């Protein structure tokens, strides 16, 4: 998906329903707005894991994001989370 690199992209699904094709153009800002709760949940989950494990953030030496979604700028906030605390 080019949404990771561009300011907008078009999604296309061939034959989504009864041979009807689906097209959606979306700006990255809108994509991030729609998914902001998921991004925040991700950060909260990491925080809760550290708390549950009684682990200080200083024990984390590396954060490696993998997979296509790791290129989403808002997902990269996870790396910033570990740098800022």
Secondary structure as UniProt FT lines:
FT   HELIX           2..4
FT   STRAND          8..17
FT   TURN            18..19
FT   STRAND          20..27
FT   HELIX           28..52
FT   TURN            53..54
FT   HELIX           57..59
FT   HELIX           68..71
FT   TURN            73..76
FT   HELIX           77..84
//
